């Protein structure tokens, strides 16, 4: 077919000035290592145990680690300019399922990108956190992208396999697993030459014999808040030490250059949902606890009994979140799980009060 030279020239010019599609990655599959993996991102959210993925680049620049997007990602992330991420923040969108894993087992993720390429970026660090409402780091690998992830490309699944061990000491319960890739040298001059943070979040139920609240055992951080703005020293990793406890011990000597310390404030005890609670219940509780400063200013941090008593603010906000996010039949279970957790706290407080009175009698 004859194509006029003027039209052909216009087509070639348009092709030449159209920017290439910016490569970005996503979690294609995940699950317990050695078992059948399930689909993660780019599938129906309510049929998945993994939070959504951005519609474009997926990264948060190092100038914007104070954005809410750094926690669990956002739908609209930058390309070709220096700007904060926006759109939908995935902290507000729970997946419909959980992956069940026992402490001591490993979670395997398949990280993919453009077809036949796998994870597209050549170098950087890997970090993993768990959270019920605040985050503690369970794994980090300096230069893990080039040393471990990139060489593990599996043509059969068109992705790079990576394993994260769930430490033995993690208490049983529902968690968000925040798997993070930190890429270096990939942001253009127009984008500010920033380090690129890629957070990916899935929903886990951890089983095992360890009990209690993770925040009572381990040094925790908040996102945003855990990282300092600006590019890091690439010989370090950002954030807290791996599996650091509140007494200062750690399974790792690496503390990174941006360690912000731990949360040690106390209260009556945290609200802890049963492992059988639906995923939407854990998601809503995590969100509302992160909003505690505006919903329940009278409550100390981790003062679960106080939060349970804030029926017109905190509890109402939790119930509204559950109504918006729980699947059909899940709302009643989410409300029941919250009520049961509050009843357990109330019972513990009464037992503690009786013990105090008994000690007083014995010492008189």
C-alpha positions as CSV (number, residue, x, y, z in Angstrom):
1,X,0.0,0.0,0.0
2,X,1.3,3.4,-1.0
3,X,1.9,5.8,2.0
4,X,2.5,9.5,1.2
5,X,5.9,10.6,2.2
6,X,4.5,13.4,4.3
7,X,2.4,11.0,6.3
8,X,5.3,8.6,6.7
9,X,7.5,11.4,7.9
10,X,4.9,12.5,10.5
11,X,4.6,8.9,11.8
12,X,8.3,8.5,12.2
13,X,8.6,11.8,14.0
14,X,5.8,10.9,16.4
15,X,7.4,7.5,17.0
16,X,10.8,9.2,17.7
17,X,9.5,11.6,20.3
18,X,7.2,9.2,22.1
19,X,8.8,8.1,25.3
20,X,9.4,4.4,25.8
21,X,7.2,2.5,28.2
22,X,8.8,2.9,31.6
23,X,9.6,-0.6,32.9
24,X,8.3,-1.4,36.4
25,X,7.9,-4.6,38.3
26,X,5.2,-6.4,40.2
27,X,4.7,-9.5,42.4
28,X,3.4,-12.2,40.0
29,X,3.1,-15.0,42.5
30,X,3.8,-15.7,46.1
31,X,3.2,-18.3,48.8
32,X,5.0,-20.7,51.1
33,X,8.3,-22.0,49.7
34,X,7.9,-25.5,48.5
35,X,4.1,-25.3,48.1
36,X,2.0,-24.2,45.2
37,X,2.3,-20.5,44.8
38,X,-0.8,-18.3,44.1
39,X,-1.4,-15.3,41.9
40,X,-0.5,-12.0,43.6
41,X,-0.8,-8.7,41.8
42,X,-2.5,-7.9,38.5
43,X,-5.5,-10.1,39.5
44,X,-8.8,-9.7,41.2
45,X,-8.1,-7.9,44.5
46,X,-10.8,-9.8,46.5
47,X,-9.5,-13.1,45.1
48,X,-5.9,-12.3,46.0
49,X,-3.9,-12.0,49.2
50,X,-1.7,-9.2,47.8
51,X,-2.4,-5.5,47.7
52,X,-2.7,-3.7,44.3
53,X,0.1,-2.5,42.1
54,X,0.5,1.0,40.6
55,X,-0.8,1.6,37.1
56,X,2.5,3.1,36.0
57,X,6.0,3.1,37.4
58,X,5.3,2.0,40.9
59,X,8.2,3.8,42.6
60,X,8.4,6.4,45.4
61,X,11.3,8.8,45.0
62,X,13.7,9.4,47.9
63,X,12.6,13.0,48.1
64,X,9.0,11.7,49.0
65,X,9.6,9.0,51.6
66,X,7.4,11.2,53.9
67,X,4.4,10.5,51.6
68,X,1.7,8.0,52.7
69,X,2.5,6.1,49.6
70,X,5.8,4.8,51.1
71,X,3.8,2.6,53.4
72,X,2.0,0.3,51.0
73,X,2.3,2.0,47.6
74,X,0.0,4.1,45.5
75,X,-1.8,3.9,42.2
76,X,-0.2,7.0,40.6
77,X,3.6,7.2,40.7
78,X,6.1,9.5,38.9
79,X,7.4,9.3,35.4
80,X,9.6,11.9,33.8
81,X,9.3,14.5,36.5
82,X,9.9,15.2,40.2
83,X,6.6,14.8,42.0
84,X,5.0,13.1,44.9
85,X,3.0,9.9,44.3
86,X,-0.8,10.2,44.4
87,X,-4.0,8.6,43.3
88,X,-5.2,5.8,45.6
89,X,-3.1,4.9,48.5
90,X,-3.1,1.1,48.9
91,X,-3.3,1.3,52.7
92,X,-7.0,1.8,52.1
93,X,-7.5,-1.2,49.9
94,X,-7.4,-4.7,51.6
95,X,-7.1,-7.9,49.6
96,X,-9.7,-10.6,50.2
97,X,-7.5,-13.5,51.3
98,X,-4.5,-14.3,53.5
99,X,-1.5,-16.6,52.9
100,X,-1.0,-19.0,55.8
101,X,2.6,-19.6,56.8
102,X,4.2,-21.0,60.0
103,X,7.1,-19.1,61.8
104,X,10.3,-20.8,60.6
105,X,9.0,-21.3,57.1
106,X,9.9,-19.1,54.1
107,X,7.7,-17.1,51.9
108,X,8.7,-17.2,48.2
109,X,7.9,-14.3,45.8
110,X,8.1,-14.2,42.1
111,X,9.0,-10.7,41.0
112,X,8.2,-10.0,37.3
113,X,8.2,-7.0,34.9
114,X,8.1,-6.7,31.1
115,X,7.6,-10.1,29.4
116,X,10.8,-12.1,29.2
117,X,12.7,-9.7,31.4
118,X,11.8,-10.2,35.0
119,X,12.7,-7.5,37.5
120,X,14.0,-4.7,35.2
121,X,16.4,-2.8,37.4
122,X,20.0,-4.0,37.7
123,X,21.1,-3.1,41.3
124,X,19.9,-2.2,44.8
125,X,18.9,-3.4,48.2
126,X,16.1,-5.7,49.4
127,X,14.2,-5.2,52.7
128,X,11.2,-7.0,54.3
129,X,9.0,-5.9,57.1
130,X,6.0,-7.3,59.0
131,X,3.3,-5.2,60.6
132,X,0.1,-5.5,62.6
133,X,-0.1,-1.7,63.0
134,X,3.6,-0.8,63.1
135,X,6.4,-2.3,61.2
136,X,9.4,-4.4,62.3
137,X,12.1,-5.5,59.9
138,X,12.6,-9.2,59.5
139,X,15.0,-9.3,56.5
140,X,17.4,-7.2,54.6
141,X,20.0,-7.9,51.9
142,X,22.4,-5.2,50.8
143,X,23.0,-5.4,47.1
144,X,20.4,-8.2,47.0
145,X,19.0,-7.2,43.6
146,X,22.2,-7.8,41.7
147,X,23.5,-10.6,44.0
148,X,20.4,-12.8,44.5
149,X,17.2,-11.5,42.8
150,X,18.5,-10.9,39.2
151,X,20.4,-14.2,38.9
152,X,17.3,-16.1,40.1
153,X,15.3,-15.5,36.9
154,X,13.1,-18.5,36.1
155,X,12.0,-18.6,32.5
156,X,9.2,-21.0,33.4
157,X,7.3,-18.4,35.5
158,X,8.8,-15.4,33.7
159,X,10.0,-13.9,36.9
160,X,12.7,-13.7,39.6
161,X,12.3,-16.0,42.6
162,X,13.2,-14.6,46.1
163,X,12.7,-16.2,49.5
164,X,12.0,-14.5,52.8
165,X,12.2,-16.5,56.1
166,X,9.6,-15.8,58.7
167,X,11.6,-15.8,62.0
168,X,10.7,-18.3,64.7
169,X,10.0,-15.6,67.3
170,X,7.2,-13.9,65.4
171,X,3.9,-14.3,67.4
172,X,1.0,-16.0,65.7
173,X,-1.5,-13.7,64.1
174,X,-2.4,-11.7,61.0
175,X,0.2,-9.4,59.4
176,X,1.0,-7.2,56.5
177,X,4.2,-8.3,54.8
178,X,6.0,-5.3,53.2
179,X,8.5,-6.5,50.7
180,X,10.6,-3.6,49.4
181,X,13.1,-3.2,46.5
182,X,15.3,-0.1,46.6
183,X,16.8,0.6,43.1
184,X,19.8,2.8,42.4
185,X,20.8,4.8,39.4
186,X,17.5,4.4,37.5
187,X,15.8,7.8,38.0
188,X,16.5,10.2,35.2
189,X,17.8,13.7,35.5
190,X,14.3,15.0,34.9
191,X,13.1,12.8,37.7
192,X,15.7,14.2,40.1
193,X,18.2,11.3,40.1
194,X,16.4,9.9,43.1
195,X,16.8,6.5,44.8
196,X,13.6,4.5,43.9
197,X,11.6,2.7,46.6
198,X,9.2,-0.1,45.4
199,X,7.0,-1.3,48.3
200,X,4.9,-4.4,47.7
201,X,2.5,-5.6,50.4
202,X,0.7,-8.9,51.0
203,X,-1.4,-10.3,53.8
204,X,-0.1,-13.2,55.9
205,X,-1.5,-15.3,58.7
206,X,1.5,-16.5,60.8
207,X,1.0,-19.7,62.8
208,X,3.3,-21.2,65.4
209,X,3.7,-21.5,69.2
210,X,4.9,-18.0,69.8
211,X,2.3,-15.8,71.4
212,X,1.8,-12.2,72.4
213,X,2.0,-8.9,70.5
214,X,4.8,-8.3,68.1
215,X,5.0,-4.6,69.1
216,X,5.6,-5.6,72.7
217,X,8.7,-7.6,71.6
218,X,10.3,-5.9,68.7
219,X,11.4,-2.3,67.9
220,X,8.8,-0.9,65.5
221,X,8.7,2.0,63.1
222,X,6.0,3.8,61.2
223,X,5.7,4.5,57.4
224,X,6.0,7.3,56.7
225,X,8.6,8.1,59.3
226,X,11.0,5.3,59.1
227,X,13.2,6.8,56.4
228,X,14.9,10.2,56.0
229,X,14.4,12.1,52.8
230,X,17.2,12.1,50.2
231,X,19.4,9.4,48.6
232,X,21.1,7.0,51.0
233,X,24.7,6.0,51.3
234,X,24.6,2.8,49.2
235,X,26.9,0.9,51.5
236,X,24.1,1.1,54.1
237,X,20.4,0.0,54.3
238,X,17.6,2.4,55.4
239,X,15.4,1.8,58.4
240,X,15.8,-0.1,61.7
241,X,17.9,-3.1,62.5
242,X,16.6,-6.6,61.4
243,X,14.4,-8.2,64.1
244,X,15.6,-5.7,66.8
245,X,14.0,-6.3,70.2
246,X,12.9,-3.6,72.6
247,X,15.9,-4.4,74.9
248,X,18.2,-3.3,72.1
249,X,19.4,-6.8,70.9
250,X,19.1,-7.8,67.3
251,X,19.7,-10.8,65.0
252,X,21.6,-8.4,62.7
253,X,24.4,-5.9,63.2
254,X,23.2,-3.8,60.3
255,X,21.2,-0.7,61.5
256,X,21.4,1.4,58.3
257,X,22.0,5.1,58.1
258,X,18.4,6.2,58.6
259,X,17.5,4.3,61.8
260,X,14.7,6.2,63.6
261,X,14.6,4.1,66.8
262,X,11.7,2.2,68.3
263,X,8.4,2.8,69.9
264,X,8.4,2.0,73.6
265,X,5.3,3.8,74.9
266,X,2.9,1.7,76.8
267,X,-0.7,1.3,77.5
268,X,-3.2,-1.3,78.6
269,X,-2.1,-3.7,75.8
270,X,-2.7,-3.8,72.1
271,X,-5.9,-4.9,70.4
272,X,-5.0,-8.3,68.9
273,X,-7.4,-10.0,66.6
274,X,-7.6,-13.8,66.5
275,X,-5.8,-15.5,63.6
276,X,-9.2,-16.6,62.3
277,X,-10.3,-12.9,61.8
278,X,-11.0,-12.0,58.2
279,X,-8.4,-10.1,56.3
280,X,-10.6,-7.0,56.0
281,X,-10.7,-6.9,59.8
282,X,-6.9,-6.8,60.2
283,X,-6.6,-4.3,57.3
284,X,-9.2,-1.9,58.9
285,X,-7.6,-2.2,62.4
286,X,-4.2,-1.4,61.0
287,X,-5.6,1.7,59.2
288,X,-7.5,3.0,62.1
289,X,-4.6,2.5,64.5
290,X,-2.4,4.5,62.1
291,X,-5.1,7.3,62.4
292,X,-5.3,7.1,66.2
293,X,-3.9,10.6,66.6
294,X,-7.0,12.0,65.0
295,X,-9.6,9.4,66.1
296,X,-8.6,8.9,69.8
297,X,-6.3,11.7,71.0
298,X,-7.1,10.7,74.6
299,X,-5.6,7.2,74.3
300,X,-1.9,6.4,74.8
301,X,-0.1,4.5,72.1
302,X,-1.1,0.8,72.2
303,X,-3.7,1.4,74.8
304,X,-6.2,-1.0,73.4
305,X,-8.7,-0.7,76.2
306,X,-8.9,3.0,75.6
307,X,-9.5,2.5,71.9
308,X,-12.2,0.0,72.5
309,X,-14.0,2.5,74.8
310,X,-13.9,5.2,72.1
311,X,-17.1,3.9,70.6
312,X,-18.2,7.1,68.8
313,X,-14.8,7.7,67.1
314,X,-12.3,4.8,66.8
315,X,-14.8,1.9,67.0
316,X,-17.2,3.7,64.6
317,X,-14.4,4.4,62.1
318,X,-13.4,0.7,62.3
319,X,-16.9,-0.5,61.7
320,X,-17.3,2.0,58.7
321,X,-14.1,0.7,57.2
322,X,-15.2,-2.9,57.6
323,X,-18.6,-2.1,56.0
324,X,-16.7,-0.6,53.0
325,X,-14.1,-3.3,52.6
326,X,-15.3,-6.7,53.8
327,X,-16.8,-9.1,51.3
328,X,-20.4,-10.3,51.6
329,X,-20.7,-12.2,54.9
330,X,-17.4,-10.8,56.2
331,X,-18.7,-7.7,58.0
332,X,-20.3,-9.6,60.9
333,X,-17.1,-11.6,61.4
334,X,-15.0,-8.5,61.3
335,X,-17.2,-6.8,64.0
336,X,-17.2,-10.0,66.1
337,X,-13.4,-10.3,65.9
338,X,-13.0,-6.7,67.1
339,X,-15.5,-7.2,69.9
340,X,-13.8,-10.4,71.0
341,X,-10.4,-8.7,71.1
342,X,-11.8,-5.9,73.2
343,X,-13.4,-8.4,75.6
344,X,-10.1,-10.2,76.0
345,X,-8.4,-6.9,76.9
346,X,-11.2,-6.1,79.4
347,X,-10.8,-9.5,81.0
348,X,-7.0,-9.1,81.2
349,X,-7.5,-5.7,82.9
350,X,-9.9,-7.2,85.5
351,X,-7.5,-10.1,86.2
352,X,-4.6,-7.6,86.6
353,X,-6.8,-5.6,89.0
354,X,-7.5,-8.6,91.1
355,X,-3.8,-9.5,91.3
356,X,-3.0,-6.0,92.5
357,X,-5.6,-6.3,95.2
358,X,-4.3,-9.8,96.2
359,X,-0.7,-8.5,96.4
360,X,-1.9,-5.6,98.5
361,X,-3.6,-8.0,100.9
362,X,-0.6,-10.3,101.1
363,X,1.8,-7.4,101.8
364,X,-0.4,-5.8,104.5
